[in-house]
Amino acid sequence: MKFLIIYKEDYPWDVRVEKIALSLAEQGHQVTILARNLEQRPVTDRQGEVRITRLPTLKGLPRPLRKLLNLPLWFNPVWIWKILTATPKHESAVLIIRDIPIAKIIQPIKKLRNVKTILDMAECYPLMYQSIQNFSSRKHSRMSLKNPRLTARYEQSIIGQFDHIWTMIEESRKRTLEMGVPEDRVSIVSNTPPIEKIPDAREPHSGRQIRIVYVGFLSTLRGLDTLLNGVSVFLKDNPREHIKVDIIGKGKQKEFLSNLVNDLSLHDVVTIHGWLEQSDVDKLLMYANVGALTYRFCDHWNHTIPNKIFDYMASSLPVLATNIIPISRIIINTECGVLCEDQNPADVALKLLQLTDPEERQRLGSNGRKAVIDKYNWENDKLQIFEDIKRITELD
């Protein structure tokens, strides 16, 4: 079969898109990824057996205009033209579209080309936009594009028109069903790591020093200020050599977090690296002995799951997390980490003290690694993908 995966950002790289594409290619299918091209990469490319096609390079145009023409909106004529020309004409095909911003394009193309369609709902956009507004000091910025109510109406208008929908976690699936989508058209394909990418078993945890790592975007919703303030409280009663924090990522909060590190006099304890190559991230994961996910408690995080929780678990790192519903459930069920109250630095400090015990870190880390090997891995998730594709392609 032929598959066209439509991804609204530049590619590479997105780990979930890559996993889906490679899994389908391994089955002998012809897979093409269609992506934005703000970075002006070649219009055609390859990633192993996977073809990559991008929006036009638009050479000579100023960056603001290129950005406008690359906007992932369902009425953007550049996207409409590119998706239409990339969709197979006379053969059975499946279009997989990542998230909802350009999802409405699919419906007329589905009729013209007689293809099957899958929505990969990695994010619940109305909830994400609402959470951003709740925690942002610029609540009315870009309201026309990121208005939660308008986005919810748009989502409701298209959600029932797909042959199948992949959600990330139980809460997102339940929300989709509540919007009226039949139960047999919604399944969970989580954000788990492939078995072959699980690191080798590490040396047993030892010593009282906590070496915390965070990998991801630097934004208000990530709650890194809670982590840093918790470290500051911890240091009031504990030696400074007992803790080290590495923050890896890019985002709008980097300057704020750097200033907070200085304000709290944590410059000798906390390092904000910025964005690193994956090989450097892997080295810091091997050096670390705790993985941090001190996210803000909000509807957005309560309806998705970060891939980093599984990366931490696979690396035998106990997870330090706030009480986000899906994250809490995994941590409680697998006993792979500790939970702290949202925006409560004192409670973070208490949990950090608990993690100074190397035997406790070893127990939690071992539980997490075992849970990934046994359950939370891509080999299990891709079986769901194959089952769903088989079902929708046999409907006729």
Summary of the structure (lengths in Angstrom):
residues: 396
radius of gyration: 21.9
end to end distance: 15.1
largest distance: 70.1
contacts: 1292
relative contact order: 0.11
helix: 47%
strand: 18%
